[in-house]
């Protein structure tokens, strides 16, 4: 019996808080694969000012796989410098080729190494880890996956660990392997905060008890709401702050990724193409033009509605807009919980947010990946790892 439509047929959650309930998650079929991608040395690249390139390459692996999947729904989570994607066996061979092509593109155009690999879900189950998934409705245009059970994290460890990487890593592609990045766009300026700070937050519960961990995640989410107010307040993207980019500084990453590699002429033509498209988009939104295929008056509102600013993949990840006092309150709670052995966390603040867009239908199916500027999730992950090491040393 085919398991291709396992994810497509899952019940849909309407409230993000529901991801803290283990009963809402469903076991992934054993014949599926966990695909992991990440930029090797992303922290160093970000410190060198390449955070936009890191974000774009993290998202391009999702674009490459979704373009293969077509209308088949598959779950994925964007992690800032990479992604976790679950695929059925029917997509394995094509996914491998596409991600090898993506890795080759990252190396040739950006001089960055994109690690790619896949672990069979059956291998994870044999180690007594679980791979579970839920589906949360963000908007009519975007349904977001959530992962639980520890299996995706364990798969990531297997692909990164030198002792097991050779079993699961895709390796290096031969020249000429191609990937399709259609729909991947990076055309907005960096977005200033509404309230002073953009907080990139990662929280991982550490009690080892599923019920206690779930309660910790629930408590963190409820605390954030009590500190920051409604989601409309702390959502990091506001439509009035969305401004299309026209300088090469903002458009160069997409141009380098999607124009023909090594060709100055193709890059120039691609840059001119998206510059003109942005000019047209500015006109349509400014004058609130309504066309047969969509209403440009509400386009920015739709972009805001389809952002992935809060997500769960065995770890809580959020981009929160707030002020200094609110961040201090949140940090005090997290630090106290860390000292009590309940969780580890990483937190990075910036005065800007950036989004990388994956658009399959201009007025329909799309998602906008959100991260804090100057490193965002990657910087928060570095801080989280330092706290884990500190805890281990203390014990």
Phi, psi and omega in degrees: 000129182291140178252012185307321188262018179307308183289320181301329185269002181292148173295154186254130176273142182257346184234128182301329180299338180294344179287351177272359179258111183301334182289348179274357182259151184233140182294131179285138180306143185292343180270003177278174180232148172258114180263129181237133173228145173197153178280121176289129181073031183297325181299315179296320179297319180294319178296338177272005177091013184261028186296329178292318178295319180298315178298314182297316181290329174296323180280332186292333177294325176293315179301315182299319181285319180295328177292333174284319183293333180064237182275356179282123180286130174225147182275144178207157173223129178275131184248010181099298179248016180177197184204158171242128185225136175254132183227149174283165183298334181295339181259359189300307186296314182291324177297317179301313180297317182296319182284330172296319176296323178295317178297319179296319179297318180299320182288316185286319186268330186240356182056037178238145181263115176264110178283132180225142179189171181216140179240128176298137177302326180300324178294324180291317181299323181296339179266012179069019169266158180246148174238106183234151184220149173227165182232125185244132180276112176274315177202179178296336183266349187211124173248127188254139179275153171227139182246146178211171176102348179086350185293321181293319177298320180293321177299321177298317178298319181297321182285330181274334183287123181303333182285337181240350185302323183296340180280334190234342182288145178284342181082213183244136182282150170286157180302144175098352178289130187248156173225150181258114180256021181307136179095342182278122184225152177217074194239005176260151171292163172300144190256119179293151180291155177278325191238005174121326182222138170254116185257120172264116189238133172232128180231131177233117178289145190229018183286336184084356178250123187302315182294317179295318178300316179299320179294326178294313179300318179298317180297320179296315181296316180294323178295318179302318179293325180287328180280314189263345181092210185289161179298329177298331179283311188266358173298129191283350182247126175242137186299328181289344179261358179280117179228129179292149182264148177230351180270153179298331179307318183271333187260356187291325183297312178297320180300313181294326182286317193257343174282164181299128184300132174081358183254112179297320181297315180296323178293318179297316180294321180293319178299316179298321180298310184285335175296316179293320178297321177293321177298317178295317179299319177301315180298313183296321180284321181297318182261011172050053183282135176251121181246165180304329183267000178164161181257112183286348176297328184254010185298314180297323177298322179291322177301313180299320184289340185250028177271151181256051187286348174222133184203167184219124176218065189069359180212141177274127178234130180215147168248118188240136175259124180199197178243175186301317182296318180295318179297322177298318179298316180296316182296321179299317179296314182296318181294320178296316179294325177295314180295332178276358177080019182272330186201166165238154183211160171226140184218128180230135180246148177213171176257010183214161176231151173232152178232143173242129193253140174237105189239113177264332175223125186303324179241031181213235187299120181193162173213145180239111183282126186251138175211155174286149178290165178063026175122321174048242183301321181297320178292321178295321179296322178299316179294320178299315180297323178295323178291323177298314180297320180297319180294320179295320179295319182295330180271000000 
